[in-house]
Amino acid sequence: MNPPIVILTDFGTSDPFVGIMKGVIAQIAPDAPIIDLTHEIPPGDIRRAAVTLWQSVDYFPSGSIFLVVVDPGVGTSRRAVIIHNGQHSFIAPDNGVISFILGDRSNAREISNPQLTLPNPGTTFHGRDIFAPAAAHAHLGVPPPKFGSVIPDLVMLPNPKFDSPSPGILKGQILHSDRFGNLLTSLGKFSRRANQIDFTPWIGDADNFTFNLQDAYLELTNGKTFSWANTFADITSEGCAVILGSSGLLEIVANRQSAANLLNLQPDEPVTLRFEPQN
């Protein structure tokens, strides 16, 4: 097996930072496959990175090493960590960016062994000095205890709003808009069977249920509602609808336009799904 190192950052691609990290990896583990997940996380947006990671991990082979550098606290006392969740390894700052993929089997260790980092790490580019070398050594099979001591108290992000206060109602919030202006919500995880939708929570506690598409709609606090669409092309030119996104979260979308611009909705704004439960 030759599992990939999957890199997720907020560095963009106009500066050399991502390339430098790859150069460090290539010096230590020249045979490691490297996959760029994205480098376009908004600067310092830890929750956006955490959601992106959650959307992505299931599509990579077992044993993949996720190198996550969204690190507004670089150079402070925040810890560098390596985490195993029973399926993959994650190397990241201890700032909550791993919050949504941790499972019951997760264990974490601080990256504190100077033999597994570059000499004399600076205070501004731990992606180069600490995280990239750690990912390369993990790829080479360095066992977790070699990195440092166990961490029992990882920093965790608060869960996005996600509540089922009564049958037929699910409350959540806008998470963010993607490049196309589609507004991802915290409502899910859903899967579709013909005209029925099955629900299993991706965060928090809520019972599983099933409902019919014809009986459901999404509502904003101002009373505006959105019906379901099967495809973007089903939506009228000036309208918006709710669609089941590729990650199983509900999204408010428009047809060849930005729903975020049309509706002027911001992250954290509340949304409510109303439906007739089938079980």
ROSE-559583 format. One line per 5 residues: number of its first residue (from 0); their letters; for each residue x negated, y negated, z negated of N, C-alpha, C. Coordinates in Angstrom, 3 decimals. Last residue first. Example, Ala and Ser with C-alpha at 12.3 -4.5 7.8 and 13.67 -1.06 7.14 Angstrom:
1) SA) -12.850,2.250,-7.080,-13.670,1.060,-7.140,-12.900,-0.030,-7.870  -13.190,5.690,-7.800,-12.300,4.500,-7.800,-13.200,3.300,-7.800
This chain:
278) NQPEF) 42.119,-7.698,-9.560,41.941,-6.696,-10.628,41.291,-7.350,-11.825  42.601,-9.849,-7.980,43.240,-8.601,-7.603,43.061,-7.501,-8.636  43.301,-13.299,-8.763,42.501,-12.086,-8.921,43.280,-10.829,-8.571  43.626,-15.933,-6.744,44.495,-14.950,-7.375,43.711,-13.646,-7.526  41.724,-18.969,-7.426,42.063,-17.773,-6.650,43.073,-16.942,-7.434
273) RLTVP) 39.447,-21.628,-7.308,40.756,-21.157,-7.764,41.217,-20.025,-6.834  36.437,-22.956,-8.362,37.049,-21.995,-7.456,38.357,-21.527,-8.072  35.191,-26.173,-8.758,36.048,-25.122,-9.327,36.593,-24.253,-8.211  32.312,-28.136,-9.574,33.196,-27.540,-8.579,33.978,-26.422,-9.260  30.515,-31.083,-10.638,31.309,-29.879,-10.901,32.123,-29.432,-9.686
268) EDPQL) 27.198,-31.982,-9.684,28.615,-32.325,-9.681,29.452,-31.057,-9.808  24.564,-31.157,-9.478,25.198,-31.079,-10.801,26.655,-31.496,-10.804  23.594,-33.170,-6.687,23.403,-32.015,-7.564,24.054,-32.235,-8.925  26.294,-35.032,-5.089,24.962,-34.927,-5.645,24.825,-33.641,-6.462  28.020,-35.905,-2.125,27.977,-35.134,-3.361,26.536,-34.939,-3.791
263) NLLNA) 28.951,-37.162,0.213,28.169,-37.916,-0.775,28.196,-37.230,-2.137  30.208,-36.011,2.345,30.928,-36.024,1.067,30.231,-36.831,-0.017  28.485,-36.293,4.519,29.904,-36.571,4.692,30.611,-36.784,3.355  26.011,-35.465,3.443,26.203,-36.849,3.874,27.680,-37.210,3.992  26.566,-32.768,2.861,26.064,-33.644,1.804,26.262,-35.107,2.173
258) ASQRN) 27.215,-31.739,5.325,28.286,-31.881,4.344,27.847,-32.800,3.204  26.012,-32.765,8.316,25.605,-32.581,6.928,26.800,-32.786,6.014  27.034,-30.867,11.223,26.840,-32.097,10.472,26.396,-31.738,9.062  27.932,-28.595,12.416,26.909,-29.384,13.106,26.723,-30.764,12.469  30.470,-28.548,10.283,30.132,-27.995,11.582,29.197,-28.959,12.311
253) AVIEL) 29.657,-28.198,6.765,30.314,-28.861,7.889,29.829,-28.216,9.183  30.208,-26.710,3.483,29.478,-26.912,4.738,30.330,-27.696,5.728  29.477,-25.475,0.389,30.345,-26.433,1.076,29.598,-26.898,2.315  29.045,-22.076,-0.507,28.468,-23.309,-0.007,29.568,-24.173,0.613  28.564,-19.526,-2.939,29.476,-20.320,-2.132,28.810,-21.635,-1.746
248) LGSSG) 26.019,-17.022,-2.618,26.578,-18.188,-3.291,27.546,-18.902,-2.359  24.844,-15.085,-1.098,25.982,-14.696,-1.912,26.569,-15.816,-2.739  22.942,-15.929,0.634,22.460,-15.416,-0.652,23.590,-14.984,-1.570  24.350,-16.927,2.804,23.554,-15.714,2.994,23.047,-15.124,1.689  27.634,-18.065,1.669,26.280,-18.207,2.177,25.503,-16.907,2.172
243) LIVAC) 30.819,-18.377,2.589,29.980,-17.475,1.803,28.584,-17.487,2.399  32.118,-21.710,2.549,31.686,-20.522,3.273,30.853,-19.665,2.334  34.508,-24.263,2.727,33.635,-23.451,1.876,33.357,-22.149,2.618  34.362,-27.235,4.777,35.003,-26.020,4.281,34.035,-25.325,3.346  35.152,-30.382,6.303,34.254,-29.504,5.570,35.048,-28.302,5.083
238) GESTI) 35.591,-32.272,9.421,35.979,-31.662,8.160,34.864,-30.868,7.504  35.246,-33.185,11.925,35.063,-34.160,10.854,35.353,-33.577,9.477  35.649,-30.908,13.538,34.467,-31.749,13.736,34.215,-32.727,12.598  36.641,-27.957,11.644,36.907,-29.095,12.521,35.744,-30.069,12.509  35.125,-24.754,11.628,35.417,-25.989,10.896,35.639,-27.125,11.894
233) DAFTN) 34.241,-22.529,12.935,35.667,-22.573,12.593,36.081,-23.905,11.975  31.504,-22.662,13.130,32.279,-23.090,14.291,33.776,-23.161,14.009  30.611,-21.481,10.813,30.531,-22.940,10.923,31.420,-23.446,12.059  32.959,-18.900,9.866,31.739,-19.374,10.519,31.760,-20.894,10.528  35.119,-18.652,8.141,34.285,-17.484,8.401,32.948,-17.870,9.006
228) AWSFT) 36.122,-20.781,5.487,35.791,-20.623,6.905,34.917,-19.383,7.052  38.621,-21.753,3.098,37.550,-20.880,3.559,37.354,-20.980,5.069  39.180,-25.188,2.022,39.596,-23.822,2.321,38.407,-23.039,2.864  38.783,-27.487,-0.501,38.180,-26.924,0.698,38.669,-25.495,0.852  40.040,-30.570,-1.929,39.928,-29.121,-1.852,39.349,-28.690,-0.502
223) KGNTL) 39.897,-33.203,-4.284,39.678,-32.761,-2.904,39.457,-31.253,-2.889  39.956,-33.962,-6.938,41.125,-33.308,-6.377,40.970,-32.830,-4.956  37.646,-34.831,-8.040,38.549,-35.865,-7.518,39.802,-35.292,-6.865  36.263,-32.526,-8.616,36.910,-33.223,-9.730,37.858,-34.322,-9.253  37.097,-30.111,-6.010,36.225,-31.079,-6.662,36.987,-31.778,-7.784
218) ELYAD) 37.655,-26.654,-5.292,38.190,-27.957,-5.672,37.119,-28.807,-6.334  38.286,-24.060,-2.967,37.329,-24.741,-3.840,37.811,-26.169,-4.073  40.570,-21.285,-2.903,40.064,-22.549,-2.387,39.130,-23.157,-3.431  42.381,-18.290,-2.033,41.320,-19.007,-2.752,40.989,-20.330,-2.080  43.957,-16.520,-0.662,44.475,-17.020,-1.942,43.497,-17.955,-2.650
213) QLNFT) 42.663,-15.545,1.526,43.807,-16.420,1.765,44.312,-17.084,0.486  40.744,-13.812,0.449,40.337,-15.112,0.975,41.523,-16.076,1.109  41.522,-12.154,-2.600,41.731,-12.306,-1.161,41.342,-13.710,-0.716  39.158,-10.838,-5.000,40.271,-11.686,-4.603,40.354,-11.744,-3.080  37.864,-9.121,-7.860,38.072,-9.159,-6.414,39.236,-10.096,-6.118
208) FNDAD) 35.279,-9.214,-10.407,36.660,-9.241,-9.932,36.666,-9.269,-8.414  33.392,-8.907,-13.449,33.535,-8.689,-12.011,35.007,-8.780,-11.628  33.173,-11.462,-15.949,33.634,-10.158,-15.484,33.642,-10.098,-13.960  30.198,-13.099,-16.982,31.535,-13.179,-16.407,31.898,-11.788,-15.911  27.471,-14.847,-18.141,28.369,-13.727,-18.409,29.738,-14.002,-17.801
203) GIWPT) 24.496,-15.825,-16.268,25.543,-15.955,-17.268,26.387,-14.710,-17.404  24.134,-15.221,-12.745,23.634,-15.750,-14.011,24.803,-15.751,-14.993  25.574,-13.845,-10.910,24.114,-13.869,-10.732,23.420,-14.445,-11.959  28.418,-11.697,-11.254,27.679,-12.909,-11.629,26.180,-12.773,-11.392  30.210,-10.595,-8.492,29.343,-10.129,-9.571,28.483,-11.319,-9.980
198) FDIQN) 33.123,-10.145,-6.565,32.301,-11.058,-7.350,31.514,-10.294,-8.410  34.311,-9.668,-3.309,33.930,-9.065,-4.588,32.936,-9.982,-5.282  36.960,-10.572,-1.262,35.676,-10.982,-1.799,35.470,-10.300,-3.141  38.652,-9.492,1.703,38.485,-9.512,0.259,37.066,-9.915,-0.114  38.938,-9.078,4.361,39.446,-10.346,3.834,39.347,-10.438,2.316
193) ARRSF) 36.081,-7.161,4.549,37.230,-7.624,5.342,37.693,-8.970,4.802  34.332,-7.887,1.882,34.862,-6.673,2.491,36.151,-7.059,3.211  31.474,-9.674,0.744,32.749,-9.655,1.478,33.062,-8.281,2.022  30.237,-10.844,-2.389,30.067,-10.050,-1.174,31.441,-9.859,-0.555  28.691,-13.298,-4.512,29.844,-12.723,-3.857,29.406,-11.840,-2.690
188) KGLST) 27.457,-14.180,-7.684,27.141,-13.704,-6.355,28.351,-12.952,-5.777  28.796,-17.513,-7.642,28.415,-16.271,-6.990,27.832,-15.346,-8.063  28.286,-20.890,-7.826,29.334,-19.873,-7.855,28.919,-18.664,-7.032  26.684,-23.069,-7.694,26.264,-22.024,-8.629,27.254,-20.869,-8.682  26.365,-24.014,-4.205,26.946,-24.106,-5.530,26.398,-22.976,-6.415
183) LLNGF) 24.834,-25.937,-1.687,24.882,-24.673,-2.409,25.475,-24.904,-3.792  25.821,-27.607,1.010,25.761,-27.790,-0.437,25.920,-26.442,-1.130  24.003,-28.350,3.910,24.934,-27.428,3.262,24.733,-27.521,1.749  22.091,-29.850,5.179,23.124,-30.567,4.449,24.207,-29.684,3.887  20.059,-28.428,6.243,21.177,-28.712,7.136,22.276,-29.517,6.455
178) RDSHL) 18.360,-27.974,4.132,17.891,-28.820,5.230,19.014,-29.245,6.170  20.707,-27.954,1.342,19.568,-27.446,2.105,19.248,-28.389,3.263  21.414,-29.449,-1.812,21.722,-29.301,-0.389,20.486,-28.782,0.326  22.138,-27.869,-4.980,21.363,-28.758,-4.114,21.887,-28.610,-2.695  24.299,-27.130,-6.758,22.888,-26.921,-7.073,22.004,-27.890,-6.290
173) IQGKL) 27.353,-28.117,-8.108,26.466,-28.213,-6.951,25.030,-27.999,-7.432  28.853,-25.715,-10.361,28.323,-27.029,-10.020,27.583,-26.955,-8.696  31.781,-24.097,-11.701,30.352,-24.181,-11.469,29.939,-25.597,-11.119  34.322,-21.854,-12.701,33.782,-23.212,-12.689,32.275,-23.173,-12.516  37.058,-20.094,-11.662,35.615,-19.992,-11.863,35.028,-21.382,-11.694
168) IGPSP) 40.160,-18.632,-12.248,39.390,-19.879,-12.224,37.923,-19.555,-12.495  41.512,-16.259,-12.573,41.814,-17.066,-11.399,41.063,-18.373,-11.311  41.681,-16.222,-16.087,41.813,-15.484,-14.828,42.205,-16.418,-13.680  39.455,-18.734,-17.481,40.715,-17.996,-17.470,40.824,-17.243,-16.156  36.810,-19.627,-17.363,37.600,-19.920,-18.557,38.922,-19.182,-18.621
163) SDFKP) 33.963,-18.729,-16.443,35.280,-18.246,-16.036,36.235,-18.422,-17.211  31.131,-20.570,-15.344,32.046,-20.201,-16.402,33.353,-19.711,-15.788  28.352,-22.234,-15.038,28.903,-21.017,-14.462,29.811,-20.405,-15.510  25.757,-24.493,-14.505,27.123,-24.303,-14.992,27.775,-23.146,-14.256  22.498,-22.912,-14.686,23.477,-23.826,-14.082,24.873,-23.523,-14.624
158) NPLMV) 20.783,-22.283,-17.763,21.549,-21.778,-16.631,22.380,-22.889,-16.010  17.752,-24.015,-18.458,19.155,-23.751,-18.776,19.871,-23.221,-17.550  14.659,-22.254,-17.993,15.588,-23.300,-17.595,16.973,-23.000,-18.155  12.291,-21.312,-20.455,13.411,-20.941,-19.598,14.237,-22.167,-19.244  9.068,-20.311,-21.315,9.956,-21.453,-21.115,11.040,-21.044,-20.116
153) LDPIV) 8.571,-17.304,-23.216,8.501,-18.050,-21.966,9.462,-19.237,-21.982  7.491,-15.882,-25.570,8.397,-17.042,-25.607,8.256,-17.897,-24.357  5.531,-13.979,-25.730,6.902,-13.569,-26.048,7.933,-14.674,-25.857  2.844,-13.081,-23.881,3.619,-14.275,-24.208,5.056,-13.843,-24.504  -0.207,-11.354,-24.479,1.225,-11.317,-24.221,1.882,-12.622,-24.667
148) SGFKP) -3.373,-12.638,-23.229,-2.484,-12.097,-24.254,-1.022,-12.181,-23.836  -4.875,-11.843,-20.023,-4.751,-12.565,-21.278,-3.710,-11.934,-22.176  -5.745,-10.215,-17.907,-5.495,-11.638,-17.673,-5.426,-12.428,-18.976  -5.934,-7.578,-18.645,-7.188,-8.293,-18.370,-6.974,-9.802,-18.219  -3.346,-6.560,-18.824,-4.034,-6.950,-20.057,-5.333,-7.720,-19.830
143) PPVGL) -2.697,-6.011,-15.972,-2.191,-7.177,-16.705,-2.955,-7.523,-17.983  -5.567,-5.012,-13.967,-4.392,-4.720,-14.802,-3.980,-5.921,-15.640  -6.288,-5.717,-10.632,-6.675,-6.019,-12.008,-5.459,-5.819,-12.904  -5.706,-5.267,-7.940,-5.365,-4.241,-8.920,-5.841,-4.500,-10.326  -5.914,-7.157,-6.015,-6.990,-6.165,-6.067,-6.760,-5.103,-7.136
138) HAHAA) -3.777,-8.775,-6.684,-3.695,-7.970,-5.462,-4.752,-6.869,-5.464  -4.882,-10.013,-8.906,-3.746,-9.109,-9.089,-3.585,-8.212,-7.873  -6.794,-11.574,-7.610,-7.241,-10.495,-8.498,-6.110,-9.517,-8.778  -5.062,-13.327,-6.224,-6.002,-12.479,-5.490,-6.478,-11.312,-6.348  -3.746,-14.589,-8.345,-2.982,-13.801,-7.377,-3.899,-12.853,-6.611
133) APAFI) -5.918,-15.902,-9.559,-5.184,-14.870,-10.296,-4.393,-13.988,-9.349  -6.667,-17.753,-7.535,-7.566,-16.666,-7.928,-6.847,-15.546,-8.673  -4.194,-19.309,-7.553,-4.622,-18.552,-6.368,-5.631,-17.466,-6.726  -4.172,-20.393,-10.244,-3.114,-19.521,-9.742,-3.541,-18.699,-8.529  -6.666,-21.852,-10.678,-6.169,-20.822,-11.581,-5.205,-19.860,-10.882
128) DRGHF) -7.468,-23.608,-8.626,-8.435,-23.206,-9.641,-7.991,-22.022,-10.484  -5.283,-24.132,-6.866,-6.589,-23.684,-6.365,-7.413,-22.994,-7.433  -3.297,-24.824,-8.686,-3.007,-23.903,-7.593,-4.271,-23.313,-7.014  -4.377,-26.785,-10.237,-4.435,-25.427,-10.769,-4.003,-24.397,-9.738  -5.361,-29.551,-9.884,-5.116,-28.600,-8.805,-5.277,-27.173,-9.325
123) TTGPN) -5.980,-31.243,-12.046,-5.013,-31.705,-11.043,-4.636,-30.661,-10.001  -8.026,-30.602,-13.748,-6.729,-30.904,-14.358,-5.658,-31.287,-13.337  -10.189,-27.777,-12.962,-9.884,-29.189,-13.174,-8.496,-29.364,-13.766  -12.075,-25.038,-14.253,-10.855,-25.559,-13.619,-10.627,-27.022,-13.955  -14.778,-23.668,-14.297,-14.486,-25.051,-14.706,-13.241,-25.621,-14.016
118) PLTLQ) -14.568,-21.270,-11.666,-15.308,-21.878,-12.776,-14.850,-23.319,-13.028  -11.330,-19.804,-11.029,-12.546,-20.469,-10.568,-13.268,-21.087,-11.759  -10.457,-16.790,-12.873,-10.157,-18.106,-12.314,-11.434,-18.662,-11.689  -11.229,-14.557,-14.185,-10.212,-14.379,-13.152,-9.718,-15.705,-12.595  -12.903,-15.172,-16.193,-13.471,-14.365,-15.114,-12.499,-14.201,-13.953
113) PNSIE) -11.377,-16.433,-18.123,-12.116,-17.279,-17.179,-12.764,-16.504,-16.035  -8.194,-15.543,-18.922,-9.512,-14.938,-18.743,-10.305,-15.756,-17.718  -5.637,-16.469,-19.013,-6.627,-17.191,-19.813,-8.036,-16.622,-19.681  -2.510,-16.401,-18.358,-3.725,-16.293,-17.542,-4.797,-17.134,-18.227  -0.422,-14.622,-20.593,-1.078,-15.870,-20.231,-2.298,-15.582,-19.373
108) RANSR) 2.120,-12.401,-19.505,0.829,-12.635,-20.142,0.278,-13.975,-19.684  5.254,-10.753,-19.812,4.449,-11.897,-19.382,3.153,-11.955,-20.176  7.729,-8.591,-18.481,6.724,-8.881,-19.499,5.774,-9.917,-18.936  10.980,-7.305,-17.898,9.956,-8.316,-17.660,8.984,-8.390,-18.832  13.117,-5.667,-18.049,11.795,-5.039,-18.105,10.664,-6.042,-17.948
103) DGLIF) 15.336,-7.216,-17.690,15.109,-6.657,-19.020,13.716,-6.059,-19.161  14.097,-9.852,-15.510,14.978,-8.760,-15.896,14.620,-8.239,-17.271  14.002,-12.991,-13.943,13.520,-12.146,-15.024,14.555,-11.079,-15.349  14.851,-14.784,-12.116,14.519,-13.454,-11.608,14.019,-12.527,-12.709  15.264,-17.296,-13.136,16.426,-16.607,-12.589,16.114,-15.221,-12.029
98) SIVGN) 12.792,-18.414,-14.139,13.932,-18.135,-15.011,14.971,-17.189,-14.419  10.435,-19.282,-13.143,10.718,-17.855,-12.968,12.035,-17.467,-13.634  10.161,-21.900,-13.879,10.352,-21.639,-12.454,10.672,-20.168,-12.170  9.582,-22.602,-16.467,10.937,-22.199,-16.155,11.169,-21.794,-14.721  6.931,-23.027,-16.838,7.795,-24.207,-16.908,9.247,-23.893,-16.557
93) DPAIF) 4.159,-21.867,-16.688,5.222,-21.519,-17.632,6.111,-22.746,-17.845  3.203,-21.488,-13.264,3.173,-22.227,-14.532,4.358,-21.804,-15.402  2.576,-18.127,-12.001,3.228,-19.428,-11.980,2.914,-20.196,-13.248  3.098,-15.157,-10.424,2.041,-15.982,-11.003,2.486,-17.416,-10.864  4.671,-12.089,-10.598,4.858,-13.518,-10.388,3.763,-14.262,-11.129
88) SHQGN) 5.339,-8.930,-9.076,4.536,-9.760,-9.977,4.724,-11.223,-9.587  8.219,-6.705,-8.984,7.216,-7.576,-8.402,6.396,-8.242,-9.512  9.570,-4.847,-10.637,9.593,-4.710,-9.181,8.450,-5.484,-8.523  9.205,-5.427,-13.263,9.518,-4.054,-12.918,9.530,-3.789,-11.430  8.309,-7.983,-13.453,9.724,-7.745,-13.751,10.171,-6.334,-13.406
83) HIIVA) 5.544,-9.556,-14.819,5.995,-8.389,-14.063,7.445,-8.121,-14.443  3.641,-12.523,-14.647,4.845,-11.855,-15.135,5.156,-10.673,-14.216  1.255,-14.719,-15.787,1.516,-13.649,-14.832,2.606,-12.790,-15.435  0.885,-18.276,-16.284,1.353,-16.944,-16.666,1.371,-16.000,-15.477  -0.417,-21.076,-17.949,-0.358,-20.339,-16.690,-0.046,-18.894,-17.032
78) RRSTG) 1.305,-23.398,-20.116,0.494,-22.218,-19.862,0.604,-21.756,-18.405  0.860,-26.854,-20.899,1.701,-25.776,-20.388,0.805,-24.618,-19.934  -0.709,-28.970,-21.662,-0.828,-27.748,-22.453,0.080,-26.629,-21.950  -1.628,-30.274,-18.407,-1.158,-30.416,-19.781,-1.335,-29.086,-20.507  -2.312,-29.688,-15.807,-3.311,-30.353,-16.635,-2.888,-30.558,-18.075
73) VGPDV) 0.971,-29.997,-14.495,-0.417,-29.562,-14.304,-1.361,-30.387,-15.178  3.715,-30.367,-14.611,2.957,-30.457,-15.861,1.506,-30.032,-15.743  4.802,-29.859,-12.119,4.645,-31.258,-12.525,3.871,-31.434,-13.826  4.566,-27.560,-10.136,3.870,-27.701,-11.418,3.698,-29.159,-11.819  4.899,-24.948,-8.392,5.685,-26.177,-8.513,5.448,-26.598,-9.953
68) VVLFI) 3.743,-22.365,-7.182,3.075,-23.559,-7.714,3.976,-24.768,-7.485  3.672,-18.975,-7.238,4.598,-20.102,-7.295,3.893,-21.287,-7.939  3.270,-16.122,-5.679,2.416,-17.192,-6.178,3.214,-18.485,-6.090  4.208,-12.889,-6.061,4.731,-14.214,-5.754,3.880,-15.258,-6.477  3.433,-9.937,-4.668,2.913,-10.877,-5.659,3.362,-12.273,-5.246
63) SGSPF) 5.175,-6.826,-4.325,4.771,-8.143,-3.812,4.356,-9.044,-4.965  6.192,-4.470,-5.257,4.798,-4.759,-5.540,4.312,-6.084,-5.003  8.391,-3.761,-2.593,8.027,-3.566,-3.987,6.534,-3.797,-4.182  8.798,-6.306,-0.070,8.499,-4.943,-0.515,8.101,-4.892,-1.978  11.570,-8.616,-0.116,10.141,-8.334,-0.015,9.847,-6.947,-0.579
58) YDVSQ) 14.093,-9.415,-0.649,13.780,-9.125,0.747,12.294,-8.845,0.970  14.545,-10.230,-3.221,15.043,-8.905,-2.836,14.647,-8.503,-1.428  13.579,-12.888,-3.456,12.767,-11.762,-3.924,13.245,-10.410,-3.412  15.200,-15.102,-2.616,14.230,-14.492,-1.711,13.683,-13.144,-2.157  16.774,-16.423,-4.442,17.351,-16.110,-3.130,16.485,-15.144,-2.324
53) WLTVA) 14.901,-16.880,-6.494,15.985,-15.910,-6.692,16.598,-15.483,-5.361  13.413,-18.913,-5.266,12.778,-17.639,-5.594,13.834,-16.560,-5.776  15.356,-20.914,-5.155,14.758,-20.404,-3.921,14.104,-19.050,-4.152  15.730,-21.348,-7.902,16.836,-20.828,-7.091,16.298,-20.231,-5.795  13.187,-22.359,-8.561,13.693,-21.164,-9.230,14.833,-20.535,-8.449
48) ARRID) 13.035,-24.669,-6.973,12.098,-23.575,-6.751,12.597,-22.279,-7.370  15.072,-26.146,-8.180,15.174,-25.798,-6.753,14.240,-24.625,-6.438  13.973,-26.450,-10.752,15.188,-25.642,-10.554,15.352,-25.237,-9.101  11.728,-28.087,-10.238,11.551,-26.740,-10.769,12.787,-25.888,-10.532  10.548,-30.259,-8.294,11.909,-29.775,-8.519,11.863,-28.308,-8.946
43) GPPIE) 8.130,-31.458,-7.576,8.439,-31.299,-8.981,9.807,-30.720,-9.292  9.230,-32.453,-4.426,8.154,-32.540,-5.414,8.660,-32.451,-6.856  11.329,-29.955,-2.961,11.129,-31.362,-3.328,10.126,-31.475,-4.477  9.684,-27.428,-1.123,10.447,-27.729,-2.333,10.259,-29.217,-2.643  8.210,-26.663,1.078,9.031,-27.867,1.185,9.990,-28.049,0.013
38) HTLDI) 6.911,-24.399,1.565,6.131,-25.431,0.878,6.896,-26.747,0.853  7.951,-20.996,1.365,8.184,-22.383,1.753,7.247,-23.273,0.962  6.451,-18.554,1.863,7.891,-18.589,1.656,8.425,-19.967,2.026  3.978,-17.296,3.728,4.456,-18.592,3.244,5.970,-18.517,3.093  2.098,-14.488,2.924,3.347,-14.966,3.518,3.698,-16.306,2.889
33) IPADP) -0.765,-12.606,3.501,-0.215,-13.810,2.873,1.016,-14.249,3.652  -2.461,-9.581,2.709,-1.516,-10.302,3.577,-0.938,-11.490,2.811  -5.826,-9.278,1.815,-4.473,-9.509,1.302,-3.594,-10.179,2.356  -8.440,-8.935,2.439,-7.478,-8.100,3.155,-6.035,-8.344,2.716  -9.977,-10.557,0.750,-9.862,-10.900,2.180,-8.835,-10.082,2.940
28) AIQAI) -9.912,-11.686,-2.077,-9.183,-10.523,-1.561,-8.939,-10.722,-0.071  -11.682,-13.865,-2.339,-11.612,-12.840,-3.381,-10.983,-11.558,-2.854  -11.442,-15.463,-0.076,-12.772,-15.176,-0.600,-12.764,-14.008,-1.581  -8.677,-15.680,0.226,-9.447,-14.941,1.234,-10.855,-14.612,0.759  -7.973,-17.337,-1.924,-7.519,-15.945,-1.899,-8.374,-15.120,-0.944
23) VGKMI) -9.193,-19.703,-1.023,-9.626,-19.087,-2.280,-9.221,-17.620,-2.324  -7.657,-20.162,1.294,-9.092,-19.936,1.390,-9.652,-19.284,0.142  -5.150,-20.624,0.210,-5.353,-19.425,1.029,-6.834,-19.108,1.198  -5.704,-23.076,-1.032,-5.325,-21.919,-1.838,-5.523,-20.620,-1.065  -6.205,-24.603,1.271,-7.281,-24.369,0.312,-6.960,-23.171,-0.571
18) GVFPD) -3.641,-24.650,2.442,-4.760,-24.004,3.127,-5.919,-23.702,2.204  -2.286,-26.175,0.540,-1.902,-24.784,0.780,-3.038,-24.031,1.462  -3.706,-28.690,0.711,-3.624,-27.921,-0.529,-3.285,-26.449,-0.304  -4.143,-30.609,2.691,-4.826,-29.326,2.820,-4.597,-28.356,1.662  -0.988,-32.087,3.819,-2.242,-32.112,3.068,-2.869,-30.726,3.077
13) STGFD) 1.272,-31.388,5.159,0.467,-32.460,5.744,-0.868,-32.622,5.041  2.990,-29.563,4.052,1.942,-29.045,4.937,1.083,-30.138,5.559  4.090,-29.279,0.588,4.207,-29.689,1.967,3.069,-29.111,2.793  4.004,-28.432,-2.066,2.849,-29.159,-1.539,3.088,-29.761,-0.154  5.537,-26.897,-3.680,6.101,-28.191,-3.279,5.032,-29.059,-2.627
8) TLIVI) 5.545,-23.340,-2.859,5.021,-24.556,-3.473,5.874,-25.758,-3.089  4.937,-19.969,-2.699,6.027,-20.934,-2.795,5.496,-22.171,-3.522  3.686,-17.128,-1.089,3.381,-18.427,-1.686,4.580,-19.364,-1.570  2.987,-13.848,-1.682,4.029,-14.719,-1.145,3.924,-16.067,-1.851  0.921,-11.360,-0.744,0.982,-12.488,-1.656,1.909,-13.511,-1.008
3) PPNM) 2.060,-7.995,-0.024,1.712,-9.371,0.317,1.651,-10.272,-0.899  0.456,-4.813,-0.621,1.569,-5.750,-0.801,1.148,-7.178,-0.523  -0.406,-2.254,0.701,-1.110,-3.528,0.755,-0.078,-4.637,0.601  -0.835,1.194,0.000,0.000,0.000,0.000,-0.871,-1.245,0.000
